[in-house]
Amino acid sequence: MDFRVRLVHADGNQRVVLVEAFEGDRLVGSALGEAPSAEEAEDRARGRLQQRLHLPKAQPIGPSSLPTPPPTAGVPESLPPSQEEIQGAPVDPEDWSADLSQLDLLLRQLGWGKEEERVYLQRLFGHPNRSRLTRYGDLLMLRRALEGLSAGAQPASAPLPMRRSDLLSQCDWLLQRLGWSTDQARQALEQHFAASSRLHLSDAQLLAFNLHLEGELLGPLQPS
């Protein structure tokens, strides 16, 4: 069994780590862990996954790598993968100048020049040029990712955020495992986020929703 570990969110004193278990190319389980440090978050995610898969606590976790997003095949027809109503979805602003200025400031604080920026963009988006960013959400994701880095971070090894499409795929997979209908998912969104659709959630809120689903799937944790 192959285990893959990834830091998917860093914001202030919050770190979220995703641990996935694969048998060959087949994803057999995943878990999210949240803590003030990446090491603690990984330990929590590993503990949840080991409990879920009935693995011994000594089971080693493999080195970090970029995981394949959870498969969406087999998601119940009542919740098509990542397809939701768009009425009332947030509208992207036409003027991105303030965000781009903030991005430049963050890059200077990190000590990154154009080359470092290109390396990080290539890793995150598959291209090295910010002018090719066409979604406002991608620009926000980049800005928030840079906000979570410390000065002197190396662009070739700095942690990457989980992209929204990956968050939605993870959410689909968790809902499938829970066996929840669209109505059940909507009720949970309304109860915890006062929203009727995942489209109305920010990336941070969507991550929090996934963490909530993780807890529902795992049930009460037993004291270590």
Disulfide bonds with the S-S distance in Angstrom:
none
